[in-house]
Amino acid sequence: MDHDSYWLASRFWWLVFPLFWMIMALVWGWQRHSRANRALDIIKSYADQGKDPPPDLLKGLQGGMDGGCGPYGWRYSPERKLHRGIVFTALALVFGFLTFSHYDDNGHWHHTSGFLIPMVIFAALAFSNFLSLLLMPRGWPPHDRDGKNS
């Protein structure tokens, strides 16, 4: 590796993380699309036979906050938001430690200030996940919602 490639790799190594996440988002989207296409093929075969498809299959295609192949599946569940909030908090702490723990001889941390940008980004992502978790509508059971037991 020549000097320019080494400089580029040593300064921008952290770009591996967003690139990995983008690739994984594409893979997950493709898998979700393939799963939905398989379910639609099954529904089509039921329609060709003149039968009604099973309700579980239709529910899985509808998606929603509780899961399925739809546009708002597992991604917006409270568990996923909590998991993402914890992961982003951990990453923000790691990058914060890397930013502020390394000083040069004069007591400056400007040589590692490149870690400050991912730290701020991860902290903002953690904050937004925890905030959306707090503001998420609750699916209270019917007896809790209107005071009646069902």
Residue pairs with C-beta under 8 A, 6 or more apart in sequence:
1 9
11 114
14 95
14 114
14 115
14 118
17 118
32 69
32 73
35 69
36 61
36 69
39 57
39 60
39 61
39 69
40 61
42 53
42 57
43 53
43 57
43 58
43 61
46 52
46 53
47 53
59 68
60 67
60 68
60 69
61 68
61 69
61 70
62 68
62 70
63 69
63 70
63 71
63 72
63 73
64 70
64 72
64 73
65 72
65 76
65 77
65 139
66 77
67 73
67 74
67 77
74 80
78 133
78 136
81 129
81 130
81 132
81 133
81 136
82 129
82 133
84 125
84 126
84 129
85 126
85 129
85 130
85 133
86 126
88 122
88 123
88 125
88 126
88 129
89 122
89 123
89 126
91 118
91 122
92 119
92 120
92 122
92 123
92 126
95 115
95 116
95 118
95 119
95 122
96 115
96 119
96 123
98 112
98 115
99 109
99 112
99 113
99 115
99 116
99 119
100 109
102 109
102 111
102 112
103 109
104 110
104 111
141 150
142 148
142 150
143 149
143 150
